């Protein structure tokens, strides 16, 4: 089954990459207006503006994470974070911005209240002189810090090829309960770009995927970069479609990105990231099948357009306040995309989770 999925996906990617990535560009452009009619009023409120790392990247109201109210303060429930799907429900993941110094207590309160067991960080803390994410956890083993009512202690830290894995203990003042969180830190994903090699991100994502499959069903996993849209969206898309491919469901990248963009604005923010997801899935699916990634997807077109289509969390003009006031236009699936019966059931709009046969569903102990 994996070999069959690989070969069909390889042909699909070769078709998209033809004529200087014409198919990739067309698909990505068709996603431009998805979700932009959705409101983000809570993030626009004066009381919440300083809680946003970037003023034009705001959480949609219909699926924003709501914190418990503190001391009956009306806006203390706000954090720049959205629940997003990932294979089994509307709340498989929380995608959020990199915490600010002023929002670290809110971030850890969210982790505590949502029973989060895994945090995935796909950004470095800094790029040159720009702070992309404030350091919200102790780097060294034995380090401890308090954020609001929650004490955060790093119990262990291991280094992988391109990433770090920390085990973190959480204790809340006034509570006898302790919680353990695994923190995956992938600093080698460059700001406004993609990793150098698909193999690196695939190995990291596969590690997280296997962990999610192994732990009991508790709470969503948190994924963040700096703005919580570009790299975060690409990571969730890749992991989601890996999970489904393992269960025999062919990947639908366009459909996954469409669904994610209905839950958080600008998920998978540029063409380079969109193409790179395809490259990663080709690499991952091709392992053990005797196949190799299609050369046509190593696109000159994507790289040559990178300057115009980068993730731009530092320039408000790049996204124009998220473009929420534009009229939404729902796009139809490509008629030339071959679909099996299962794929037809799972095309965008239904997407990839509600109609899975029971034999393809996650095991009862897997993460949702």
ABEGO torsion letter per residue (X at the ends): XAAAAAAAAAAAAAAAABGGGAAAAAAAAAAAABGAABBBAAAABAAAAAABABAABBBBAAABBBBBBBGGBAAAABBBBBBBBAGABAAABBBBBBBBAAAAAAAAAAAAAAGBABBBBBBBABBEABBABBBABBABBGBBBBBEABBBBBABBBBBAABBBBBBBBBBBGBABBBBBBBBBBAABBBGBBBABAAAAAAAAAAAAAAAAABBBBBBBBBBBAAGAAAAAAAAAAAAAAAAAAAGBBBBAAAAAAAAAAABBGBGABAAAAAAAAAAAAAAAABGAGBBBBAAABBAAAAAAAAAABBBAABAAAAGGGGAABBBBBBBBBAABBBBAAAAAABBGABGAAABBAAABBBAABBX
